[in-house]
Amino acid sequence: MPKVGEHLNPVIENNFKYHSPKEGQQEKYGAIREMAKKLAYLIDEECPNSREKSVAMTNLETAVMWANASIARN
């Protein structure tokens, strides 16, 4: 936390607070998860088991989390 007399950074304050779901957001989260799941199955079926495949899956999960954060924070 900032010391007395220092100003709060609104971006930090927004990024590190709880964002309760608002109307319509659950549907958006679900749509993103469903599309990502389809891509995950495609990657799983078409890519050989490898470090690269694992990285692709991890980055897909990361993309979903950031997309959801975008909805929650904005």
Secondary structure by P-SEA (a helix, b strand, c coil): cccccccccaaaaaaccccccccaaaaaaaaaaaaaaaaaaaaaacccccaaaaaaaaaaaaaaaaaaaaaaac
